[in-house]
């Protein structure tokens, strides 16, 4: 089915408001619109010139100056001051010839308005004063009575200038509101993208911790079953094989449950899932130690802490899980492992050490250490991981027990 892409056309009132709020210097089709405006102003000037009495009607030179004064209006947006100067230069001799003084007023007011709406207020005031001074000076040389009459209508000039300044400030106010709204919208979009990226990283960590740990244990337990089967076929230890297969089934059930929980979060489209259940914590470390022992590691654990914030407990659980997974994978047969969790100076101190051989040189680096660092950083903690001088490998983390809501996001 073809999507309906027909856009709703703005109403006439909305188009008028948009035109008033728009900066005239950036408006589309500016020269064309100003050319039409110049023609309309010229026609009105001709009408005003013809409607006056015969004595005040412009002669040939007057008509030429009057019509020529409207030509610069075409470029009023690009060079407002230059256009005003050109209009004054043509209108001043027109008035000096004592032609109809009302005919060029619309074009003069438009030029003054353009200067006021596009320039700074101080420049507008100085420009208006200069224009009035020039025109009055010219009129005093021609007719003092007419010059006084021009001073009486100078209020209209001041009104036009103040109207232009007011429109300029109004447009600046509207532009600032639009800019703030756009900035707020960009901030919301960036925040949404950041949250999506954080959620993707968190899901990637969960999947890595879950699958790497479970697959490693299944691989080790399968190797035990194969070893029992191949060691002495004549004296088959059915009980050992049954235990190995039961361990594999239990690991698969645990992995399936955690994977289902992770997929439930994905189906929520980035929202917090109520079905996610409680986060794993330090209470689950015992289960991790038991699984590592089933895989052949000789693990000793010391857990001297009970009350832990959920985010910190989840980070500690995942760090221990990844560290034990690396021990089972890389430390060699039957490594001696020590897991220690205790509280000190308001922080959870965690360490996992082994006496194994460590990863083989030249191996493909994984995401385990990166994930552990991200887990620690998500709750404001630090972590160190590397070979020990006396042999083996050590993972040591310090996780503060007092965390903010923002810091604790994504620790699960």
N, C-alpha and C positions, 0 to 999 in steps of 0.2 A: 504494500500500500504506500502510495506516495504521500510524504509528509506535507502538511499545509504550511507553507512558508510565507503566506501573505501577511505583510506587516500592517499594523493598525496605523492609519495616517493621523497625525496630530490634528486636533481641532483648530479652528481659525484663531480663537483666543490664545491657545497655547503657542501657536506660531508667532503671534504678535508679541507675546511676552518674551519668547526666546529671542526675537529680533531686537527688542529693547535691551535685553540683558547682554547681548553679544557686543564685544569690542568692535567698533566700526572698522578698525584697521585690519582685523582678521576676518571680517565677514566675506562670504563668497560673492563673486560677481560684483565687486565694489565699483569698478570703473563703469560697468554697464548701468548699474543702478544710479550712479551719480550723473551719468550722461542723461538718463531719463529725467532725473531731478532738475538738471540744468535746463532742459527743454521746457519742463513744466514751469519753472521759475521765469524763464524768458517769455513764455506766453502770458503769464500773469503780469509781467512788467509791461508788455505791449498793451495789454488791456488797460492797465492803470494809466499808461501814457496817452492812450486814445480817449479815455473817458474824461480827461481834464479839458479845461477851456482852451480855445485856440491859441491864446497868448502864451500859455505855459506848456503847450504841446512841444515835444522835442523836434528840433530840425534834423537835417541829414546827419550832421556831426553828432548831435545828441543821441539819435537812434543808434549810430555806430558804436558810440561809447557804452550805451546802455546794453546793447546785445553782446558786445565784447566782454563786458563785465561778468557775464554768465558763463563764458567758456571755461575759465579756470575752475569752476565748481566741479568739473569732471574729475579733477585730481585732488579734491579736498581731503580725502582720507590719507593720501600718501604724503603730501606736503601742505599741511594745514596753514602754517605761518606764511609760506610763500604764496599760497592761494589767497589768503586774506590781504597780503601786501599788493598782489596784482589787482584784486577787486577794488581796494582803496585807491590805487593809482589810476584806475579807470573811472571810478565813481566821483572822485574829487573834481576833475575838470568838468564832468557832467553837471555837478551841482554848481560849479563856478559859472557855467553858461546859463544859470537860472532856469533850468528845465524843471519838469515836474519832479519834486523831491521825494515823492512817495514811491515811484516806480522801482528804483533800485533797492529799496529797503529789504524785501524778502531775501534777495541774494546776499546782501550784506549781513543780515541776521544769520543766515545759514553758515556763512564763512566764520562769523564770530562764534556761533554755537560749536562748530567743529573744533576751533582752537580751544574752547573751554572744555569740551568733553574729552579731548585727547591730551591735553597738557596739564602741567601742574598749576595749582591755584594762583601762585605768585606770578607766574608767567601770564596767566589769563588776565589778572588785574592790570599788570603793566601793559599788556597788549591793548586791552579795552581803553585804558587811559590815553595811550598813544593815538589810537584811532579817533577817539573823541577830540583830542587836541588838534590833530591834523585837519579833521573835517570842519571843526569850528573856526580854526584859523583861516581856512580857505573861504568859508562863508563870510567871515568878517571883512575880507578884502572885497567881497562882492556886494553884500547887503547885510548891514548890522542887524536889521530887523529880522531877517531870515535866520541869522546866526543865533539870535535869542530864541527864536522859535525852535531851532534844532536843539538847543539846550533844554527846552521844555520837554522834548520827546526823548532825551537821553536816558530817562528812566527805563524805557524799553530796552535800550542797549544793556544797561546794568542787569535788567531782569533776564535777558537772554544769556548773559555771561553766568549769572548765578544759577540759572536753570541747567546750563551745561556742566558746571562744576558739581551740582547736586546729582545729575545723572551719572557723572563719572564716579562719584563716591558710591552711588547705589550699585553700579556695575562691579566696582571693586568688592563691595560687601557680598554680592551674589557670587562672584568668582571665589572669594575666600570660603564661603559656605560649600560651594561645589568642590573645591579643592580638599577641604576637610572631609567631606563625604567620600571622595575618591580615595583619600589617604586611609580613611577608616576601612573602606572596602578592601583596599590592597592589604591592609594589616590583617583583616579577617581571612583573606585568601591565603596569605603567607602562613598564618597560624594554622589554618586547615591543612595546608600542604605539610607543615612541620609535624602536625599530629599524625597525619597519614604515614609520613616517613618513620616516625617513632614507632607507630603501631606495626609497620612492616618489619622493622628491626627487632621489635619484641617478639613477634610471631616467629621470625627466623631463629631467634635465640631459643625459643621454646621448642621448636621442631628439632633444632640441632641437639639440644640437651636430651630431649626425649629419645630421638632415633639413635643418636650415637651411643647413649648409655645402653639402651635396650638391645640394639644390634650387637654391640660388643659382648654383652653378657650372653646372648643367645649363641654367638660364635664360640665363646669359651665353653659353654655348657655342651654344645654340640661336639666340640673337640673331645671333651671328657667322655661322652657317650661313644664316640668313634674309637677312642683309645681303649675303652673297656671291651668293646666288641672285637678289636683286632689284637689285644694283648695275648689272650689265651682262648682261642675258640673252643677248646675242649672243656674248659672250666669257665663257662659263661656266668658272669655275676649279674643275674637278672635283677637283683635288688638295686645294684649300683646304676644299671641302665635305667631302671624305673625312676630312681631319684633324679637322674640327669634329665630324663624326658619331662618329669613333673616340674623341675626347675625351669625348663624351657617353656612349658605351658604357662606357668605362673608369670614368667617375664612377659610372655606374649599378652596375657590378660591385662597386666599392668600397663603395658605400652598401648594396648587398644583403648583402655579407659582414658589415659591421658591424651591420646590422639583424638578421641571423640570430643573431649573437652576443648581442645584447641580448635577443632573444626567448628564447634558450636560458636566460639568467639568469631571465627571468620564469617559465619553465616549472619552474624549480627551487623555486618557491613560497617565495622569500625566502632560500633557502640559498645558500651560495657554490657556484657552478658550476665544476666542474673543466674543462668544455669551453669556458670563457670565453677561455682563451688569455692570452698576455702582454698587459699593459697597454701602450697606445701611449706612447712617450716622446719625448725630445728628438731621437732619431734620425729620427723621423717628421716633424720640422719641415721637412726638405728637400722631402719630398713635398707638404706643404701649400704651400710656396713655389712649387713647380713648378705646382701646380694654379692658384694665384693668377695666375701668369704667363700660363698658358693662357687665363685669363679676361680678360687685358688689362692687368693691373697690372704695373708695373715695380718688381720687388722686389729689394732687396739684403739679404742675410742675413749675420750674423756669429754663429757658434756656437762659443764658446770654452770648452766644458765637455763632458765625456764621462761621468764616473761620477756618476749621479744616482739616488737612491732611486726605486723604481718609482712610488710614490704621487706624489712630487714631479714626476717626469717626465710622468706622465699628466696632472696638473693643468696643467703648462706647455704640453703639447701641446694640450689643450682650450682654454686661454686664447688661444694663438696661432691656433688654428683659428677661434675665434669672432671674434677681432680681424680676421683676414684676410677672413672672410665679410662682416663689416660694411664693410670697405674696398671689396670688390668690389660690394657692394650700394649703398653710400651715397656713396663718395668721387668719383664721376664717372668720365669716360673717362680711361683710362691714367694712374692716379695713381702717384706715386712713393712707394714704401713701403720702410721700413727695419725689419728684424727683427733684434734683438740679444739674445743670451743669453750671459751670462758669470757667473763665480763671483766673489763679493766678500764678505769677512767671514763666511764660512761660510754663505752664502745664494746662491740662484740669482736673479740680477737679469734681468728680462725686460722688453723694451719693443718695442712695435709702433707706429710713427709713420707718418703719411701727410700729403700736402699737398693732399688732396682738399677737396671742398666740405662734407662732412659730411652728416648726415641732413637731410631737408627739414623746415622748421618746420611744426608742426601734425601731424606724422606720428603714427601709433599706436605707442606704446612697446612694445617687445618684451621678451623674457626674456634677451637676450644678456648685457647688463651684469650683471643679477642672477645669471645662471649663472656668469659669470667671478668675481664676488665670492665666490660659494659655493665655487667650485673653490679659490680662494686660501685661504679660511678653513678649508677641510677639511684642509689641511696646515699650518695655523698661520701662513699668510702674509697679506700685505696687498696691496691693489691700488688704483691710482688711474686713473681714466679720464675724459677730458674734452677739450674743444677746446684747441688750442694758440694762444698769443698771435700767432704768426706765420702762422697758418692751418693748417687740417688738424685731425687728431685724434690723440690719443696714449693708449695703454694701457701702463701701467707697473706691474709686479708684483715683489714681493720674496718669495721662497719659501724658508724655511729648509731646509737640507739634512739636518739632524738632527731627525727627527720621531719621536713615540711611535707605538705601534701603534694607540692609540685615535684619535689625531689623523689618522692616515692612512686611516681607514676611509672608504669612499665616494668616494675621489678618482678612481676609474676611471670 
